[in-house]
Amino acid sequence: MEKLTSKSIAMVGVMAALSNVLSFIYVPLAPGVNLYFLVQVPYFIAAMTLGPLAGALAGLLGTLTMAYTVYISKGIGGVFIPVGNAILAGVTGFIAEKVKIFDRLERGEFFWPVACAAVGEFAEAPYIFVTLLVTFVFMVGMELGVAMNIIFIIMGKAMIEVLLSSFIVAVLLGNPSVRTMLQAFRR
């Protein structure tokens, strides 16, 4: 979708607000390591329904609470989270638009939300790598070898979050009633 209508802007706002609320729900993996996969579901829905611009806006605005929480608890690294999620959701929306995801879902091809989101995560990965490297090595003063180990763990965790959340989106979009409701926002 090229331009945002009042209906689509409202959907972006609702999805961003829902993402912020869902940022308080996580699965603890280890002390200090949590999976925040539910936060991505609303902005993936916005991206796949309305396209890259709406997805990027929902991703940017939908992670402000998480960014603030990370900033308060762990330091400056949290300020990078919204931009990374905007990249993730924007690229996911771009790919979904190019493959005509709703047409493919109508034909029963339910793996496309996961594929689109995985490509979005691959596009976000260099941003994650660089921002974490700058944060850990230059701002915190961490040794490069230690920083690299932590960065790759975080990047792996990010891919797991994307795959889990996009699977949930695939299940939701697999429902014809949900698709019909969302297509009303595309007009």
N, CA, C and O atoms as a DFTB+ gen file, in Angstrom:
748 C
 N C O
     1  1       0.854      -1.178       0.000
     2  2       0.000       0.000       0.000
     3  2       0.897       1.237       0.000
     4  3       1.813       1.342       0.816
     5  1       0.638       2.160      -0.900
     6  2       1.522       3.296      -1.077
     7  2       1.307       4.403      -0.053
     8  3       2.276       4.923       0.501
     9  1       0.086       4.764       0.201
    10  2      -0.160       5.860       1.139
    11  2      -0.962       5.346       2.327
    12  3      -1.669       4.342       2.248
    13  1      -0.824       6.064       3.410
    14  2      -1.550       5.696       4.621
    15  2      -2.859       6.467       4.674
    16  3      -2.870       7.694       4.570
    17  1      -3.949       5.754       4.833
    18  2      -5.262       6.367       4.994
    19  2      -5.527       6.552       6.488
    20  3      -4.747       6.095       7.324
    21  1      -6.612       7.214       6.814
    22  2      -6.945       7.390       8.229
    23  2      -7.207       6.034       8.885
    24  3      -6.885       5.834      10.057
    25  1      -7.789       5.110       8.130
    26  2      -8.042       3.766       8.643
    27  2      -6.732       3.030       8.924
    28  3      -6.588       2.377       9.958
    29  1      -5.793       3.139       8.008
    30  2      -4.522       2.436       8.191
    31  2      -3.690       3.080       9.298
    32  3      -2.985       2.383      10.027
    33  1      -3.764       4.396       9.426
    34  2      -3.043       5.070      10.520
    35  2      -3.614       4.614      11.860
    36  3      -2.870       4.387      12.815
    37  1      -4.940       4.481      11.926
    38  2      -5.558       3.982      13.158
    39  2      -5.077       2.562      13.468
    40  3      -4.788       2.235      14.619
    41  1      -4.994       1.722      12.431
    42  2      -4.512       0.356      12.654
    43  2      -3.066       0.360      13.137
    44  3      -2.716      -0.397      14.042
    45  1      -2.227       1.199      12.546
    46  2      -0.830       1.298      12.987
    47  2      -0.779       1.699      14.458
    48  3      -0.009       1.127      15.229
    49  1      -1.590       2.676      14.851
    50  2      -1.617       3.117      16.247
    51  2      -2.055       2.022      17.200
    52  3      -1.462       1.840      18.263
    53  1      -3.089       1.297      16.821
    54  2      -3.583       0.208      17.673
    55  2      -2.535      -0.902      17.767
    56  3      -2.281      -1.427      18.851
    57  1      -1.927      -1.257      16.634
    58  2      -0.921      -2.326      16.643
    59  2       0.320      -1.914      17.428
    60  3       0.905      -2.737      18.133
    61  1       0.730      -0.652      17.317
    62  2       1.877      -0.162      18.086
    63  2       1.559      -0.180      19.585
    64  3       2.395      -0.579      20.396
    65  1       0.361       0.250      19.944
    66  2      -0.031       0.230      21.357
    67  2      -0.075      -1.198      21.891
    68  3       0.378      -1.466      23.004
    69  1      -0.623      -2.109      21.094
    70  2      -0.680      -3.516      21.503
    71  2       0.729      -4.095      21.671
    72  3       0.976      -4.858      22.605
    73  1       1.648      -3.738      20.776
    74  2       3.037      -4.202      20.907
    75  2       3.652      -3.699      22.202
    76  3       4.361      -4.437      22.887
    77  1       3.383      -2.446      22.538
    78  2       3.931      -1.897      23.787
    79  2       3.391      -2.642      25.003
    80  3       4.134      -2.904      25.949
    81  1       2.114      -2.983      24.985
    82  2       1.524      -3.745      26.095
    83  2       2.138      -5.142      26.151
    84  3       2.473      -5.634      27.228
    85  1       2.286      -5.779      24.985
    86  2       2.837      -7.141      24.939
    87  2       4.318      -7.203      25.314
    88  3       4.845      -8.284      25.576
    89  1       4.991      -6.052      25.341
    90  2       6.410      -6.057      25.724
    91  2       6.600      -6.407      27.201
    92  3       7.717      -6.681      27.639
    93  1       5.517      -6.398      27.955
    94  2       5.610      -6.794      29.359
    95  2       5.459      -8.298      29.552
    96  3       5.623      -8.805      30.661
    97  1       5.143      -9.012      28.466
    98  2       4.989     -10.465      28.530
    99  2       6.193     -11.108      27.867
   100  3       6.475     -10.846      26.698
   101  1       6.900     -11.941      28.601
   102  2       8.091     -12.579      28.045
   103  2       8.290     -13.943      28.676
   104  3       7.682     -14.285      29.690
   105  1       9.164     -14.709      28.037
   106  2       9.518     -16.036      28.538
   107  2      10.969     -15.970      29.005
   108  3      11.863     -15.765      28.183
   109  1      11.228     -16.138      30.303
   110  2      12.617     -16.100      30.769
   111  2      13.377     -17.355      30.337
   112  3      12.921     -18.476      30.565
   113  1      14.537     -17.156      29.712
   114  2      15.389     -18.282      29.304
   115  2      16.476     -18.561      30.326
   116  3      16.749     -19.710      30.673
   117  1      17.085     -17.496      30.796
   118  2      18.163     -17.567      31.786
   119  2      18.157     -16.228      32.517
   120  3      17.476     -15.301      32.080
   121  1      18.890     -16.103      33.607
   122  2      18.914     -14.807      34.303
   123  2      19.339     -13.678      33.357
   124  3      20.437     -13.699      32.800
   125  1      18.465     -12.713      33.192
   126  2      18.751     -11.574      32.328
   127  2      18.500     -11.812      30.849
   128  3      18.718     -10.903      30.048
   129  1      18.050     -13.000      30.456
   130  2      17.793     -13.309      29.046
   131  2      16.331     -13.716      28.902
   132  3      15.904     -14.741      29.433
   133  1      15.578     -12.905      28.184
   134  2      14.142     -13.146      28.015
   135  2      13.772     -13.171      26.544
   136  3      14.382     -12.474      25.733
   137  1      12.767     -13.978      26.195
   138  2      12.203     -13.983      24.852
   139  2      10.996     -13.057      24.836
   140  3      10.043     -13.262      25.588
   141  1      11.033     -12.039      23.980
   142  2       9.931     -11.092      23.841
   143  2       9.248     -11.299      22.495
   144  3       9.091     -10.342      21.736
   145  1       8.846     -12.507      22.187
   146  2       8.341     -12.780      20.849
   147  2       6.942     -12.246      20.598
   148  3       6.591     -12.010      19.442
   149  1       6.136     -12.046      21.612
   150  2       4.771     -11.568      21.381
   151  2       4.729     -10.115      20.916
   152  3       3.781      -9.711      20.242
   153  1       5.727      -9.338      21.260
   154  2       5.751      -7.924      20.905
   155  2       5.765      -7.733      19.388
   156  3       5.314      -6.698      18.897
   157  1       6.270      -8.700      18.648
   158  2       6.387      -8.564      17.199
   159  2       5.102      -8.916      16.448
   160  3       4.925      -8.502      15.302
   161  1       4.228      -9.656      17.064
   162  2       3.010     -10.116      16.371
   163  2       2.198      -8.936      15.820
   164  3       1.860      -8.965      14.637
   165  1       1.867      -7.908      16.598
   166  2       1.048      -6.822      16.040
   167  2       1.719      -6.060      14.903
   168  3       1.058      -5.724      13.921
   169  1       3.017      -5.778      15.012
   170  2       3.599      -5.007      13.916
   171  2       3.897      -5.867      12.702
   172  3       4.013      -5.337      11.597
   173  1       4.024      -7.178      12.870
   174  2       4.086      -8.053      11.696
   175  2       2.730      -8.068      10.975
   176  3       2.674      -8.063       9.745
   177  1       1.656      -8.086      11.744
   178  2       0.320      -8.039      11.130
   179  2       0.139      -6.729      10.366
   180  3      -0.369      -6.731       9.244
   181  1       0.552      -5.610      10.966
   182  2       0.452      -4.317      10.277
   183  2       1.304      -4.321       9.006
   184  3       0.860      -3.843       7.962
   185  1       2.519      -4.856       9.089
   186  2       3.418      -4.880       7.929
   187  2       2.863      -5.736       6.801
   188  3       2.905      -5.346       5.634
   189  1       2.344      -6.899       7.156
   190  2       1.852      -7.816       6.127
   191  2       0.508      -7.376       5.554
   192  3       0.161      -7.738       4.430
   193  1      -0.238      -6.605       6.316
   194  2      -1.539      -6.122       5.852
   195  2      -1.405      -4.820       5.078
   196  3      -2.019      -4.663       4.022
   197  1      -0.613      -3.888       5.586
   198  2      -0.581      -2.533       5.025
   199  2       0.690      -2.174       4.278
   200  3       0.726      -1.158       3.584
   201  1       1.741      -2.989       4.406
   202  2       2.964      -2.710       3.668
   203  2       4.100      -2.194       4.535
   204  3       3.983      -2.102       5.757
   205  1       5.213      -1.856       3.868
   206  2       6.442      -1.530       4.588
   207  2       6.384      -0.262       5.443
   208  3       6.911      -0.252       6.556
   209  1       5.763       0.794       4.949
   210  2       5.715       2.033       5.720
   211  2       4.933       1.840       7.020
   212  3       5.392       2.229       8.094
   213  1       3.767       1.246       6.912
   214  2       2.948       1.000       8.104
   215  2       3.663       0.044       9.052
   216  3       3.640       0.235      10.268
   217  1       4.296      -0.982       8.495
   218  2       5.038      -1.923       9.327
   219  2       6.184      -1.251      10.061
   220  3       6.386      -1.477      11.255
   221  1       6.938      -0.420       9.337
   222  2       8.067       0.277       9.961
   223  2       7.592       1.216      11.070
   224  3       8.205       1.280      12.136
   225  1       6.512       1.937      10.823
   226  2       5.977       2.835      11.858
   227  2       5.495       2.060      13.083
   228  3       5.765       2.448      14.219
   229  1       4.779       0.962      12.839
   230  2       4.301       0.144      13.960
   231  2       5.474      -0.472      14.715
   232  3       5.447      -0.548      15.944
   233  1       6.506      -0.914      13.992
   234  2       7.693      -1.479      14.641
   235  2       8.451      -0.439      15.457
   236  3       8.927      -0.725      16.556
   237  1       8.557       0.769      14.912
   238  2       9.252       1.852      15.603
   239  2       8.510       2.269      16.870
   240  3       9.095       2.347      17.951
   241  1       7.215       2.536      16.720
   242  2       6.418       3.015      17.851
   243  2       6.040       1.895      18.817
   244  3       5.810       2.141      20.001
   245  1       5.978       0.667      18.310
   246  2       5.542      -0.458      19.128
   247  2       6.592      -1.012      20.062
   248  3       6.300      -1.900      20.863
   249  1       7.807      -0.507      19.975
   250  2       8.861      -1.015      20.867
   251  2       9.429       0.076      21.773
   252  3      10.492      -0.101      22.368
   253  1       8.739       1.181      21.878
   254  2       9.233       2.272      22.736
   255  2       9.264       1.867      24.206
   256  3      10.208       2.206      24.919
   257  1       8.241       1.146      24.667
   258  2       8.216       0.710      26.061
   259  2       9.366      -0.252      26.343
   260  3      10.045      -0.133      27.362
   261  1       9.581      -1.203      25.439
   262  2      10.674      -2.153      25.617
   263  2      12.023      -1.424      25.606
   264  3      12.898      -1.733      26.415
   265  1      12.194      -0.469      24.703
   266  2      13.439       0.283      24.620
   267  2      13.698       1.037      25.920
   268  3      14.818       1.049      26.431
   269  1      12.656       1.663      26.445
   270  2      12.799       2.397      27.703
   271  2      13.144       1.452      28.849
   272  3      13.999       1.761      29.679
   273  1      12.477       0.301      28.893
   274  2      12.743      -0.673      29.951
   275  2      14.174      -1.186      29.879
   276  3      14.851      -1.289      30.902
   277  1      14.635      -1.507      28.679
   278  2      16.015      -1.984      28.509
   279  2      16.997      -0.873      28.854
   280  3      18.016      -1.126      29.496
   281  1      16.704       0.346      28.436
   282  2      17.580       1.476      28.732
   283  2      17.716       1.680      30.238
   284  3      18.819       1.894      30.740
   285  1      16.605       1.616      30.953
   286  2      16.636       1.817      32.404
   287  2      17.373       0.670      33.101
   288  3      18.155       0.905      34.022
   289  1      17.127      -0.569      32.663
   290  2      17.706      -1.714      33.366
   291  2      19.120      -2.056      32.926
   292  3      19.911      -2.539      33.736
   293  1      19.464      -1.815      31.646
   294  2      20.763      -2.279      31.149
   295  2      21.632      -1.173      30.576
   296  3      22.808      -1.412      30.303
   297  1      21.110       0.011      30.386
   298  2      21.933       1.098      29.863
   299  2      21.548       1.519      28.458
   300  3      20.446       1.242      27.984
   301  1      22.453       2.175      27.822
   302  2      22.184       2.893      26.582
   303  2      21.724       2.025      25.421
   304  3      21.063       2.547      24.523
   305  1      22.026       0.753      25.384
   306  2      21.670      -0.110      24.261
   307  2      20.202      -0.112      23.907
   308  3      19.851      -0.384      22.759
   309  1      19.340       0.179      24.850
   310  2      17.904       0.167      24.594
   311  2      17.451       1.193      23.577
   312  3      16.408       1.016      22.948
   313  1      18.215       2.267      23.399
   314  2      17.806       3.305      22.460
   315  2      17.846       2.823      21.015
   316  3      17.235       3.446      20.146
   317  1      18.548       1.734      20.739
   318  2      18.653       1.217      19.377
   319  2      17.493       0.290      18.993
   320  3      17.306       0.006      17.810
   321  1      16.729      -0.175      19.951
   322  2      15.693      -1.183      19.707
   323  2      14.611      -0.712      18.725
   324  3      14.291      -1.465      17.805
   325  1      14.032       0.483      18.862
   326  2      12.953       0.862      17.940
   327  2      13.388       0.915      16.472
   328  3      12.633       0.497      15.594
   329  1      14.579       1.417      16.198
   330  2      15.033       1.500      14.809
   331  2      15.233       0.102      14.227
   332  3      14.873      -0.153      13.077
   333  1      15.804      -0.797      15.015
   334  2      15.980      -2.177      14.552
   335  2      14.660      -2.837      14.229
   336  3      14.544      -3.537      13.223
   337  1      13.668      -2.625      15.064
   338  2      12.352      -3.216      14.823
   339  2      11.628      -2.546      13.663
   340  3      10.814      -3.181      12.991
   341  1      11.913      -1.274      13.422
   342  2      11.360      -0.610      12.241
   343  2      11.954      -1.228      10.971
   344  3      11.239      -1.438       9.991
   345  1      13.247      -1.516      10.987
   346  2      13.885      -2.185       9.844
   347  2      13.254      -3.558       9.641
   348  3      12.875      -3.917       8.527
   349  1      13.144      -4.321      10.724
   350  2      12.567      -5.660      10.661
   351  2      11.155      -5.640      10.069
   352  3      10.857      -6.384       9.135
   353  1      10.297      -4.791      10.612
   354  2       8.905      -4.748      10.161
   355  2       8.782      -4.138       8.764
   356  3       7.952      -4.581       7.969
   357  1       9.592      -3.136       8.460
   358  2       9.542      -2.522       7.134
   359  2       9.939      -3.499       6.036
   360  3       9.267      -3.587       5.008
   361  1      11.028      -4.234       6.247
   362  2      11.460      -5.210       5.243
   363  2      10.456      -6.355       5.155
   364  3      10.159      -6.838       4.062
   365  1       9.933      -6.792       6.297
   366  2       8.909      -7.832       6.287
   367  2       7.700      -7.390       5.464
   368  3       7.177      -8.164       4.662
   369  1       7.260      -6.156       5.660
   370  2       6.137      -5.619       4.889
   371  2       6.458      -5.494       3.413
   372  3       5.601      -5.745       2.566
   373  1       7.688      -5.108       3.098
   374  2       8.107      -4.992       1.700
   375  2       8.056      -6.348       0.998
   376  3       7.526      -6.463      -0.107
   377  1       8.609      -7.373       1.647
   378  2       8.613      -8.717       1.066
   379  2       7.176      -9.237       0.955
   380  3       6.802      -9.821      -0.062
   381  1       6.377      -9.023       1.999
   382  2       4.975      -9.486       1.971
   383  2       4.216      -8.841       0.818
   384  3       3.399      -9.489       0.163
   385  1       4.489      -7.569       0.576
   386  2       3.843      -6.864      -0.527
   387  2       4.294      -7.437      -1.873
   388  3       3.477      -7.634      -2.772
   389  1       5.581      -7.700      -2.008
   390  2       6.125      -8.209      -3.275
   391  2       5.599      -9.603      -3.604
   392  3       5.336      -9.904      -4.769
   393  1       5.441     -10.458      -2.592
   394  2       4.971     -11.831      -2.854
   395  2       3.449     -11.922      -2.834
   396  3       2.882     -13.001      -3.009
   397  1       2.782     -10.771      -2.617
   398  2       1.307     -10.749      -2.547
   399  2       0.814     -11.783      -1.536
   400  3       0.137     -12.755      -1.871
   401  1       1.183     -11.527      -0.299
   402  2       0.995     -12.511       0.765
   403  2      -0.468     -12.918       0.966
   404  3      -0.747     -14.086       1.235
   405  1      -1.395     -11.981       0.840
   406  2      -2.801     -12.351       1.061
   407  2      -3.305     -13.297      -0.027
   408  3      -4.099     -14.198       0.246
   409  1      -2.840     -13.088      -1.262
   410  2      -3.205     -14.023      -2.330
   411  2      -2.644     -15.415      -2.046
   412  3      -3.320     -16.422      -2.255
   413  1      -1.423     -15.460      -1.575
   414  2      -0.786     -16.750      -1.271
   415  2      -1.473     -17.439      -0.087
   416  3      -1.626     -18.661      -0.072
   417  1      -1.879     -16.650       0.889
   418  2      -2.594     -17.232       2.032
   419  2      -3.944     -17.793       1.593
   420  3      -4.378     -18.831       2.093
   421  1      -4.606     -17.116       0.665
   422  2      -5.880     -17.619       0.135
   423  2      -5.701     -18.982      -0.532
   424  3      -6.609     -19.813      -0.521
   425  1      -4.511     -19.202      -1.116
   426  2      -4.230     -20.478      -1.781
   427  2      -3.717     -21.532      -0.800
   428  3      -3.379     -22.641      -1.211
   429  1      -3.657     -21.199       0.485
   430  2      -3.232     -22.168       1.494
   431  2      -1.736     -22.227       1.721
   432  3      -1.250     -23.175       2.338
   433  1      -0.992     -21.244       1.244
   434  2       0.460     -21.212       1.421
   435  2       0.784     -20.452       2.722
   436  3       1.107     -19.264       2.701
   437  1       0.688     -21.158       3.830
   438  2       0.755     -20.506       5.138
   439  2       2.165     -20.297       5.677
   440  3       2.324     -19.749       6.768
   441  1       3.190     -20.719       4.944
   442  2       4.557     -20.512       5.402
   443  2       5.066     -19.112       5.074
   444  3       6.113     -18.709       5.580
   445  1       4.346     -18.360       4.235
   446  2       4.841     -17.063       3.788
   447  2       5.045     -16.035       4.898
   448  3       6.024     -15.292       4.828
   449  1       4.188     -15.939       5.918
   450  2       4.500     -14.989       6.991
   451  2       5.844     -15.276       7.663
   452  3       6.581     -14.351       8.003
   453  1       6.157     -16.543       7.849
   454  2       7.437     -16.909       8.467
   455  2       8.587     -16.557       7.531
   456  3       9.609     -16.033       7.971
   457  1       8.425     -16.843       6.248
   458  2       9.483     -16.542       5.274
   459  2       9.732     -15.032       5.177
   460  3      10.881     -14.590       5.153
   461  1       8.657     -14.250       5.123
   462  2       8.802     -12.788       5.034
   463  2       9.504     -12.223       6.267
   464  3      10.384     -11.369       6.153
   465  1       9.112     -12.701       7.436
   466  2       9.718     -12.217       8.682
   467  2      11.177     -12.655       8.798
   468  3      12.007     -11.901       9.306
   469  1      11.498     -13.862       8.334
   470  2      12.894     -14.326       8.382
   471  2      13.774     -13.434       7.506
   472  3      14.889     -13.089       7.898
   473  1      13.279     -13.058       6.321
   474  2      14.038     -12.141       5.467
   475  2      14.191     -10.787       6.164
   476  3      15.252     -10.166       6.097
   477  1      13.137     -10.337       6.827
   478  2      13.214      -9.093       7.589
   479  2      14.270      -9.155       8.676
   480  3      14.980      -8.178       8.913
   481  1      14.378     -10.304       9.341
   482  2      15.391     -10.456      10.393
   483  2      16.795     -10.467       9.802
   484  3      17.719      -9.906      10.392
   485  1      16.965     -11.095       8.654
   486  2      18.283     -11.072       8.001
   487  2      18.674      -9.650       7.619
   488  3      19.854      -9.301       7.663
   489  1      17.703      -8.829       7.246
   490  2      17.980      -7.427       6.926
   491  2      18.317      -6.633       8.181
   492  3      19.131      -5.711       8.135
   493  1      17.695      -6.986       9.299
   494  2      17.954      -6.277      10.560
   495  2      19.268      -6.711      11.197
   496  3      19.853      -5.945      11.963
   497  1      19.745      -7.906      10.907
   498  2      20.916      -8.481      11.579
   499  2      22.162      -7.587      11.539
   500  3      22.810      -7.437      12.575
   501  1      22.532      -6.988      10.405
   502  2      23.718      -6.113      10.429
   503  2      23.554      -4.927      11.368
   504  3      24.510      -4.515      12.026
   505  1      22.346      -4.376      11.433
   506  2      22.077      -3.271      12.355
   507  2      22.261      -3.729      13.805
   508  3      22.882      -3.035      14.610
   509  1      21.717      -4.898      14.123
   510  2      21.881      -5.447      15.475
   511  2      23.367      -5.618      15.783
   512  3      23.846      -5.208      16.840
   513  1      24.079      -6.221      14.856
   514  2      25.504      -6.493      15.060
   515  2      26.276      -5.206      15.335
   516  3      27.013      -5.121      16.318
   517  1      26.113      -4.217      14.480
   518  2      26.878      -2.974      14.621
   519  2      26.500      -2.223      15.898
   520  3      27.381      -1.752      16.618
   521  1      25.207      -2.106      16.185
   522  2      24.810      -1.350      17.375
   523  2      25.256      -2.049      18.658
   524  3      25.667      -1.387      19.610
   525  1      25.181      -3.371      18.692
   526  2      25.655      -4.080      19.879
   527  2      27.166      -3.999      20.005
   528  3      27.687      -3.866      21.112
   529  1      27.875      -4.077      18.889
   530  2      29.337      -3.967      18.922
   531  2      29.755      -2.601      19.452
   532  3      30.632      -2.502      20.309
   533  1      29.128      -1.556      18.941
   534  2      29.425      -0.196      19.413
   535  2      29.097      -0.074      20.902
   536  3      29.883       0.475      21.673
   537  1      27.942      -0.585      21.296
   538  2      27.522      -0.485      22.699
   539  2      28.483      -1.235      23.612
   540  3      28.982      -0.669      24.585
   541  1      28.745      -2.499      23.308
   542  2      29.555      -3.324      24.205
   543  2      31.030      -2.934      24.202
   544  3      31.635      -2.822      25.268
   545  1      31.613      -2.729      23.039
   546  2      33.056      -2.495      22.964
   547  2      33.414      -1.043      23.250
   548  3      34.316      -0.775      24.045
   549  1      32.725      -0.108      22.619
   550  2      33.123       1.289      22.736
   551  2      32.465       2.022      23.897
   552  3      33.087       2.900      24.493
   553  1      31.231       1.685      24.230
   554  2      30.554       2.393      25.309
   555  2      30.749       1.724      26.666
   556  3      30.904       2.401      27.683
   557  1      30.741       0.391      26.675
   558  2      30.885      -0.335      27.935
   559  2      32.340      -0.696      28.201
   560  3      32.743      -0.839      29.356
   561  1      33.132      -0.844      27.140
   562  2      34.533      -1.203      27.298
   563  2      34.767      -2.702      27.423
   564  3      35.761      -3.129      28.012
   565  1      33.874      -3.490      26.883
   566  2      33.978      -4.946      26.954
   567  2      35.051      -5.438      25.980
   568  3      35.277      -4.833      24.931
   569  1      35.698      -6.525      26.336
   570  2      36.662      -7.151      25.437
   571  2      35.965      -7.628      24.172
   572  3      34.823      -8.083      24.234
   573  1      36.631      -7.532      23.029
   574  2      36.018      -7.870      21.757
   575  2      35.538      -9.319      21.705
   576  3      34.432      -9.577      21.229
   577  1      36.331     -10.259      22.177
   578  2      35.946     -11.675      22.143
   579  2      34.701     -11.957      22.966
   580  3      33.818     -12.700      22.536
   581  1      34.633     -11.371      24.136
   582  2      33.458     -11.544      24.999
   583  2      32.240     -10.899      24.345
   584  3      31.150     -11.471      24.338
   585  1      32.437      -9.700      23.794
   586  2      31.334      -8.993      23.135
   587  2      30.791      -9.798      21.960
   588  3      29.578      -9.877      21.766
   589  1      31.681     -10.393      21.180
   590  2      31.242     -11.167      20.011
   591  2      30.388     -12.364      20.440
   592  3      29.373     -12.660      19.809
   593  1      30.794     -13.050      21.506
   594  2      29.998     -14.181      22.000
   595  2      28.602     -13.737      22.417
   596  3      27.613     -14.387      22.080
   597  1      28.524     -12.642      23.141
   598  2      27.227     -12.132      23.597
   599  2      26.383     -11.673      22.409
   600  3      25.178     -11.924      22.364
   601  1      27.017     -11.003      21.450
   602  2      26.293     -10.505      20.273
   603  2      25.668     -11.662      19.501
   604  3      24.509     -11.580      19.094
   605  1      26.427     -12.741      19.295
   606  2      25.875     -13.853      18.526
   607  2      24.757     -14.572      19.275
   608  3      23.838     -15.106      18.655
   609  1      24.832     -14.588      20.593
   610  2      23.725     -15.152      21.377
   611  2      22.473     -14.280      21.206
   612  3      21.372     -14.793      21.007
   613  1      22.656     -12.969      21.285
   614  2      21.527     -12.049      21.135
   615  2      20.932     -12.149      19.733
   616  3      19.711     -12.124      19.583
   617  1      21.767     -12.261      18.712
   618  2      21.267     -12.374      17.340
   619  2      20.513     -13.689      17.127
   620  3      19.510     -13.727      16.415
   621  1      20.999     -14.756      17.743
   622  2      20.278     -16.035      17.674
   623  2      18.936     -15.946      18.371
   624  3      17.929     -16.456      17.879
   625  1      18.935     -15.289      19.525
   626  2      17.693     -15.092      20.270
   627  2      16.706     -14.250      19.456
   628  3      15.504     -14.515      19.464
   629  1      17.211     -13.249      18.765
   630  2      16.347     -12.407      17.928
   631  2      15.702     -13.226      16.812
   632  3      14.522     -13.042      16.511
   633  1      16.460     -14.121      16.203
   634  2      15.894     -14.953      15.134
   635  2      14.835     -15.901      15.697
   636  3      13.804     -16.125      15.064
   637  1      15.082     -16.452      16.872
   638  2      14.078     -17.320      17.508
   639  2      12.794     -16.533      17.768
   640  3      11.695     -17.029      17.518
   641  1      12.936     -15.307      18.271
   642  2      11.751     -14.471      18.531
   643  2      10.969     -14.206      17.242
   644  3       9.740     -14.268      17.229
   645  1      11.686     -13.914      16.173
   646  2      11.032     -13.640      14.894
   647  2      10.308     -14.881      14.378
   648  3       9.171     -14.791      13.915
   649  1      10.956     -16.028      14.457
   650  2      10.325     -17.251      13.962
   651  2       9.084     -17.610      14.780
   652  3       8.064     -18.008      14.217
   653  1       9.166     -17.471      16.103
   654  2       7.998     -17.763      16.947
   655  2       6.846     -16.798      16.662
   656  3       5.702     -17.219      16.493
   657  1       7.156     -15.512      16.612
   658  2       6.085     -14.530      16.403
   659  2       5.494     -14.648      15.000
   660  3       4.284     -14.501      14.827
   661  1       6.327     -14.909      14.003
   662  2       5.788     -15.032      12.649
   663  2       4.979     -16.312      12.482
   664  3       4.064     -16.361      11.661
   665  1       5.303     -17.336      13.241
   666  2       4.477     -18.545      13.223
   667  2       3.088     -18.234      13.785
   668  3       2.081     -18.692      13.245
   669  1       3.033     -17.457      14.867
   670  2       1.744     -17.041      15.433
   671  2       0.961     -16.223      14.399
   672  3      -0.247     -16.402      14.244
   673  1       1.654     -15.330      13.700
   674  2       1.005     -14.528      12.662
   675  2       0.488     -15.430      11.543
   676  3      -0.606     -15.207      11.026
   677  1       1.267     -16.451      11.163
   678  2       0.824     -17.387      10.119
   679  2      -0.452     -18.102      10.538
   680  3      -1.352     -18.310       9.723
   681  1      -0.527     -18.476      11.815
   682  2      -1.740     -19.138      12.314
   683  2      -2.919     -18.162      12.272
   684  3      -4.016     -18.524      11.847
   685  1      -2.688     -16.932      12.713
   686  2      -3.773     -15.937      12.695
   687  2      -4.230     -15.634      11.273
   688  3      -5.428     -15.616      10.989
   689  1      -3.272     -15.396      10.383
   690  2      -3.624     -15.056       9.006
   691  2      -4.141     -16.257       8.228
   692  3      -4.738     -16.098       7.164
   693  1      -3.918     -17.448       8.747
   694  2      -4.474     -18.644       8.136
   695  2      -5.972     -18.745       8.310
   696  3      -6.637     -19.505       7.605
   697  1      -6.504     -17.982       9.245
   698  2      -7.946     -17.969       9.489
   699  2      -8.622     -17.030       8.485
   700  3      -8.317     -15.838       8.467
   701  1      -9.525     -17.539       7.656
   702  2     -10.179     -16.688       6.649
   703  2     -10.921     -15.493       7.247
   704  3     -10.970     -14.432       6.625
   705  1     -11.490     -15.641       8.423
   706  2     -12.206     -14.518       9.061
   707  2     -11.250     -13.398       9.431
   708  3     -11.575     -12.221       9.269
   709  1     -10.076     -13.757       9.925
   710  2      -9.069     -12.742      10.282
   711  2      -8.596     -12.024       9.020
   712  3      -8.474     -10.799       9.012
   713  1      -8.332     -12.773       7.966
   714  2      -7.894     -12.154       6.704
   715  2      -8.947     -11.194       6.169
   716  3      -8.619     -10.100       5.710
   717  1     -10.203     -11.600       6.227
   718  2     -11.292     -10.754       5.734
   719  2     -11.350      -9.453       6.539
   720  3     -11.495      -8.372       5.969
   721  1     -11.239      -9.561       7.857
   722  2     -11.267      -8.379       8.705
   723  2     -10.096      -7.435       8.371
   724  3     -10.283      -6.222       8.263
   725  1      -8.896      -8.000       8.209
   726  2      -7.716      -7.177       7.929
   727  2      -7.762      -6.558       6.544
   728  3      -7.249      -5.458       6.338
   729  1      -8.368      -7.249       5.601
   730  2      -8.439      -6.690       4.237
   731  2      -9.292      -5.431       4.173
   732  3      -9.161      -4.640       3.240
   733  1     -10.155      -5.243       5.146
   734  2     -10.942      -4.007       5.201
   735  2     -10.036      -2.794       5.427
   736  3     -10.387      -1.681       5.035
   737  1      -8.872      -3.001       6.056
   738  2      -7.930      -1.910       6.304
   739  2      -7.076      -1.615       5.074
   740  3      -6.434      -0.567       5.008
   741  1      -7.060      -2.506       4.119
   742  2      -6.239      -2.351       2.922
   743  2      -6.891      -1.464       1.881
   744  3      -6.223      -1.050       0.934
   745  1      -8.157      -1.159       2.019
   746  2      -8.874      -0.387       0.994
   747  2      -8.752       1.091       1.238
   748  3      -9.294       1.890       0.473
